[in-house]
Amino acid sequence: MNRATIGGSAGSAGGNTIPTKTARQARIEALINSHPVQSQSQLLQLLQDAGIVVTQGTLSRDLEELGAVKLRGVDGGAPVYRIPQDGEVRPAGGTAKVSRLLEELLISWVASGNLAVLRTPPGAAQFLASALDRAALPDVAGTIAGDDTVLVVAREGLSGQDVGAFLQQLSDG
């Protein structure tokens, strides 16, 4: 069996590796979608069976970044992990993480109509936009990210100024 080491040191067995976090997270998502995963230890075993060795800490961060949630199983059974797909409602309440990220990454912002344009350090916009989307903030309809710019679309009835000021307030703690 080929072995891959992710989140730790690579072994000298000469096995194949999954080279990116994106590929590892895609495998995690595929496993969750194809198995009733009830715990992180079960998911760690499924990954290991697939030749991917990952630490529990790395797996925990991956699950958070993927937006994985535990939902009651079929017919009220044991809770299982699920990753909401595009267009599905995501659980709200992620403001602590978003607040920390905004504090670290928000350089400036300007409003235009129902849009807030956020500036970040180069390479950080997609990470911040993803966190904003996963937080399911009630004022944010969605985001589009470039390299150092995030376009935040305000929900109906709100202005870009409203959303920008709200995000600035989160950034300030």
C-alpha positions in Angstrom: 0.0 0.0 0.0 1.3 3.5 -0.8 1.5 5.8 2.1 1.1 9.6 2.1 2.1 11.7 5.0 0.2 14.9 5.5 0.6 17.3 8.5 3.7 15.4 9.7 7.1 14.4 8.4 7.2 12.3 5.3 8.3 8.8 5.7 11.2 7.3 3.8 9.0 4.4 2.4 8.9 6.2 -0.9 5.0 6.2 -1.0 2.9 8.7 -3.0 2.0 11.9 -1.3 -0.9 14.2 -1.8 1.0 17.4 -2.4 -1.5 20.1 -1.4 -3.9 21.0 1.4 -6.6 21.4 -1.3 -6.2 17.8 -2.5 -6.2 16.6 1.1 -9.4 18.5 1.9 -11.0 17.3 -1.3 -10.3 13.7 -0.1 -11.8 14.5 3.3 -14.9 15.9 1.7 -15.2 12.8 -0.5 -14.9 10.5 2.5 -17.6 12.5 4.5 -19.9 12.4 1.5 -19.5 8.7 1.0 -19.4 7.4 4.6 -21.5 8.2 7.7 -18.5 9.6 9.6 -19.4 10.0 13.3 -16.0 11.1 14.8 -12.6 12.6 13.9 -11.0 9.3 15.0 -13.1 7.4 12.5 -12.2 9.9 9.8 -8.5 9.7 10.7 -8.8 5.9 10.2 -10.5 6.3 6.8 -7.8 8.7 5.7 -5.1 6.3 6.9 -6.8 3.4 5.0 -6.6 5.7 1.9 -2.9 6.1 2.5 -3.1 9.6 4.0 -1.5 10.1 7.5 -2.6 13.3 9.1 -2.5 14.6 12.6 -5.7 15.2 14.6 -4.9 18.9 14.8 -4.5 19.2 11.1 -7.7 17.2 10.5 -9.6 19.5 13.0 -8.4 22.6 11.1 -9.3 21.1 7.8 -12.8 20.3 9.0 -13.3 23.8 10.3 -12.0 25.3 7.0 -14.3 23.0 5.0 -17.3 24.2 7.2 -18.0 20.6 8.4 -20.8 20.3 10.9 -22.2 17.4 12.9 -25.9 16.8 12.2 -28.3 14.3 13.6 -28.1 11.1 11.5 -30.9 9.5 9.5 -34.1 8.8 11.6 -32.5 10.5 14.6 -29.4 8.3 14.7 -26.0 9.2 15.9 -24.6 12.6 14.6 -22.5 12.5 11.5 -20.2 15.0 9.8 -21.6 16.9 6.8 -20.2 19.6 4.6 -22.8 22.0 3.4 -22.7 22.4 -0.4 -22.8 25.7 -2.3 -26.3 27.3 -1.9 -27.1 25.4 1.3 -27.5 27.3 4.6 -24.5 27.1 6.7 -24.7 27.4 10.5 -24.1 31.0 11.7 -21.9 32.0 14.7 -18.4 32.1 13.1 -17.8 35.7 14.1 -15.0 35.0 16.5 -12.8 33.5 13.8 -13.9 36.1 11.3 -13.1 38.9 13.8 -9.6 37.5 14.3 -9.0 37.2 10.6 -10.3 40.7 9.9 -8.0 42.1 12.6 -5.1 40.4 10.9 -5.9 40.8 7.3 -8.1 43.9 6.7 -6.0 46.8 5.5 -8.8 49.1 4.4 -12.2 49.2 2.9 -14.4 51.4 0.8 -18.2 51.2 0.0 -19.9 51.6 -3.3 -23.7 51.0 -3.5 -24.5 47.6 -1.9 -20.8 46.6 -2.1 -17.9 46.8 0.3 -14.5 46.4 -1.2 -11.9 45.1 1.3 -8.2 45.3 0.8 -5.9 42.6 2.2 -2.2 41.7 2.0 -1.3 40.0 -1.3 -2.5 36.4 -1.4 -4.9 36.8 1.6 -8.2 37.8 -0.1 -9.4 34.3 -1.0 -8.7 33.0 2.6 -10.7 35.9 4.1 -13.5 35.6 1.6 -13.9 31.9 2.3 -14.0 32.7 6.1 -16.7 35.3 5.5 -18.8 32.9 3.5 -18.5 30.1 6.0 -19.4 32.4 8.9 -22.9 32.9 7.3 -23.0 36.5 8.5 -26.6 37.8 8.2 -25.6 41.1 6.5 -23.5 39.4 3.8 -25.0 37.9 0.6 -21.7 36.6 -0.7 -18.1 37.4 -1.6 -15.8 37.4 -4.6 -12.1 37.4 -4.1 -9.0 38.3 -6.1 -5.4 38.3 -4.8 -5.6 41.2 -2.4 -9.2 42.4 -2.8 -12.5 41.0 -1.5 -15.8 42.2 -2.9 -18.5 41.8 -0.3 -22.1 42.0 -1.5 -24.6 43.3 1.1 -28.0 41.6 1.6 -31.1 43.3 0.2 -31.9 46.5 2.1 -28.3 47.1 3.3 -25.6 49.2 1.8 -21.9 48.5 1.3 -21.3 51.2 3.9 -23.4 49.2 6.4 -21.5 46.0 5.7 -18.1 47.6 5.6 -18.8 49.4 9.0 -20.0 46.0 10.5 -16.8 44.2 9.3 -14.6 47.1 10.5 -16.4 46.8 13.9 -15.6 43.0 13.9 -12.0 43.8 13.0 -11.7 46.3 15.9 -12.9 43.6 18.3 
